[in-house]
Amino acid sequence: MLEVTMGSDAIASGGGIALCVTTCRRDEGLERLLASISDLDDLEQVPLTVVVVDNAGSLEAKRISECWGRKHGISVRYAHESQRGISYARNRALREVPEDAEFVAFLDDDEVATPGWLTAMMEGVNRFNADVWNGPVLSEYPADTPDWVMRGKFHERPRRASGTARDRANTGNVMFRRSLLDRLDLWFDPELARSGGEDDDFFGRAVVAGAKIVWVDDAVVYERLEQARVSAKWILRRAYQYGYASTVIRRKRGGAGRMGAALVKACARVFLTPLTFWVGLLRVEWGVKAVGSGARGLGVFAALLGKDYKGY
């Protein structure tokens, strides 16, 4: 039996976990994710509610969610969020969390959880005195992924030793105490609803307010990359989006010095791009990284100028 106790928290006998999934026109991905959830080790030992928020209003997503819940005897809450944008969908998920849930988790609809994900995450809760537990997302590539994409490691994220403190987390693989929501009045900022970066902002504000985030390296999920995501176009757009969203977040937190530093770095990125682009004649991935640095700088400029960007 999986026993999870932390101070006065006892998951095995308490309110359990609300596992939130936001989805938008990814019915097959949602089905794969739910199948991986029903295959989790120790699932029967932990009270679990799966919250599915559909940002497209797909009847198929509703059918998939409810049929899966009935088949496996798992509580499912399906909701349609009509306001388009990832922040609105995530906030709706938070509103759908049962009042007696002690922990909230998020996974994405293009991911699958490994069988040991839940056990590893809850062992992390036991081992590390924290408020937020973040795990690795490993990429699964399409069969015909270009060699330069693999060499460039554009989709690889750094891993750390379990227990390592962090100043940010992402919603692709995370669990946190539900009490944070009320204690810190946390929500996903609608200003970032279409640009992304809402999870960095959410957990960044939690850290500023005193929350502790730790890494749980054994709590692994896999992200299945679509063909479009292993192209230069997608990689460059992602770099622009990162520059834009990170600058919006910095602007929200204030500080002329911080914004000035961001502007200087952005200028350097943009002006160095023509000088470094030529390395792409030697290796494609080097050229894409050089242009990506410039794209990131352009994203910073766009945010500083108040331009609108809709990546979602």
N, C-alpha and C positions, 0 to 999 in steps of 0.2 A: 504493500500500500504506500502511496505517496503521501508523506506527511509534511505539510508545509506550515510552519509556525514561525511567526516573527513578532516578538513581544506579545501583545494581546491579540494579534491577527492570527487566525487559524483558518486557512483556506479550506481544509478538508471538512470542517464543520461550520464554516461561516458562509458569507454571501457569494463567494466564488469569484469568477472571472467573466468579464464581458469582452469578448473578442470581436473587434469591429473591423468591418471590411467595407470600403467604399468602392463602387463599381460604376463604370460608364461604357456601355456597348462592348463589354468583354465577357459575353456569356460563357464561352468555352473556358476562358481563364478562371472565371468564378467557379465553374463546375470542377475544374482541376483543384483549385484551392480548397474547396469544401471537401472533396474526396480525401485530400491530404489531412485535413482536420479530423475526419472520422477515423483515420488510421493512426492517430497520435497514441503513443504509449501512455499508460496511466490515465487515460481520458475519463474512465469510469470513476476515478477517485476524486475528481475535481468538479465541483458545480460550475457548469459552463453555459453561458448564453452567447450565441452568435448573433451579432447585430449587422445586418446587411443594408446599406443605404445605396440606393440606385439613383444616380444623377441624370439618368436618361429616361426613366419611366418605362423600362422594358418589361413587358408581360412575361417574357421568357426568363428574365432574371428573377422575377417574383416566383415563377413556377419552380425553377431550379432550387431556390432557397427553401421554399416551403416543403417541397417533395423530399429534399435531402434531410431536413429536420425530422419529418415524420418517419422516414426510413430508418434513421439512426437513433431516434428517441432523444434528440438534442434540441433544446429550446432555441428557436430562431425568431428574431424580430426583424421583419422586413419593413423598410420605409422608402418612400419616394421623395427625394428632395428636388423640388422644381426649380429652385434658384441655381443656375449653372455656375459651377466653380468649385474647386477642390476644398476650399475653406468652408463653404456652406455645407458641403456633403459631410465633412468631418465633424463640424459643429452639430449637424443633425444626428450623427452617430452618437456623440456625447449626450445629447438630449434623450436618446433612446436607451441609454445604459440603465439597467435596473437599479433602483435605489439601494438595494442591499448588496450590490457588487462591491467587493473590496479592491479589486484590481481591474484596470482597463488595458487591453492590448490592441494593437493595430497590426494588420498584415495587408498587403496589397493584392489586387485581383489578378496580377500577372505573376504571382509567386506560388510556390508549393512549400509547405512546411515539412521538414524531415521528421520521421517518427519520434525522435527523441527531443524535439523542440520544446514541448511543454515541460517535460521532466527537467531539462537543462535550465529553462527559464526559472522554474520554481526552485530549483537547487540554488540558482543565483540569488533569488529572493532570500533564501535561508542563510546563505553564506555572507552576503554583502549588505551591510546596513545602508540602504539607499532609498531613494524615492522613485527612481526611474532605472529600468534595466534595458539595455540596447544590445542587439545581437547582429551577427554578420548576415549580409545578403550576397550570395554567390551567384554569378551569372552563368546561365546555360545558353550557348550560342547556336544559331541555326547551322545546319550542316554545311552550307555553302558560304559561310562567313569569310570575307577576304583575309588573306594572311596578314596584311598590314594592320588590320583591326586587332588581331590577336597579339601581334608584336607590340602594338602601341599600348595595350592594356587600358584602353579608354573606359572600360566598364568595370575595372577592378577597383575594389575599395580596400583600404588598409584594415588589417586585423590587429588585435591587441591581446595582451594577456587578460584573462578573466579577472575582474575586480579593478581594472584600470579606470580611474576617474575621468570623466569627459565633461566638456562644456557645451555639448550639443548632442542631439539624437535625431533620428529620422523615423517616420511612421512606417517604414517598410518592414520593421522588425523591432517592436518595442512593447514594453509593459510598464505601467506606472500605477501608483496608488490613486485610487479614485478621489481620496480626500484632497489631493492637490487641486482639483477643479474648484472646490468650494473655498479651500483655504487661501488659494492664490488668485481666485477669480480668473482661471485660465480659459482661453478660447482661441480658436484659430482665426487670425486676422483676415477679414474680408478683403482688405486692400491687396492681399496676396493670393486671392482666390483664383486668378487666371494666370499669374506669373509663376506660381510655385514658390518654394522657400518658406511656406507657412509652417512646416514642422520645425525647421531651424529656428524660426522666430518663437514658436510656441515653447519649445524646450529651452531656448536661450533665456526667455523671460522667467522661466521656472528657476533656472540656475541663479539669475540675478536676485531672485526673491529668496534664495537660500536652499533650493532643492539640490539633491545630489544625484548625479547620473553615473552609473557604472556599466562597464562592458561585460557581456556574458558570451564568451567566444564559442561555447559548445551549443548555443541555441541558434542553430543554422536554418536558414530558409534559402530556397533557390528561386531566382528570378529568370523566367523564360523570355529571352529577348526576341522581339518581332524582327522580321527582316529589315524593316525601315530603320531600325535602331543601330544597325551595323553599317551605316553609310556615312560618308563624309558630311553630307547635308545635315543629318540628324545630330552628329557630334558637334558641328559648328553652331547649330541652333541651340544646343544644350549649353555650350559655353557662353553664348550671348545671354541666355536665360539666367544662368548662374550670376553673371556680372550684374544683370538688371536686378534680380531679386535680392542679392546680398547688399546692394546699395540702398534699396528701399528699406531694408531692415536696419542698416546703419543710420539712415536718415531718421527713422523712427526713434532710435535710441539717442539721437542728438549728439552734439559736439562738433564744433567747427573744425577742430584739429583732425578728428576722425574722417570727416568728409574731405578735408583738404588732402589728407594722405591717400584716400581712395582716388581722388582726381589725378594726383601725381602718378600713381601706379597705372591708372588707366591710360594716361598720355604715353607713358613708357611702352605699354603693351601695344598700343596702336602704331606708334611711330617706329617701333622696332620690327614690326611685322614684315615690311618690305625687305628689310635686311636679312631676316632669318628665313623667309619663305623659300629661298633657293635651296635650302637643305632638303626640300622635298624632291629635288632632282636625284638625290642619293637614296633617300628612303621616304616612301609615301607618308608613313606615320609621323615622321619628323615635320614634314610640310604641313600636315593637318594640325599638329600641335602648335606650330608657329602661327598659322592662321587662326586657330582656336583662341590663342592668347589675345590676338587683336580683336576677335569677336567678343571676347569677355570684356575687353576695354570699351568697346562700342556699347555694350549693354550697360556699363557703368555710366557712360555719357547720357544714354537715353533716360536712365532713371534720374540723374541729376537735373536733366532738362524737363522732367515731369511728363515724359512721353508715356503713352499707354502701351502695354504689351500683353498679349493674350496667348500664352503657351498652352493653355488647357481649354 
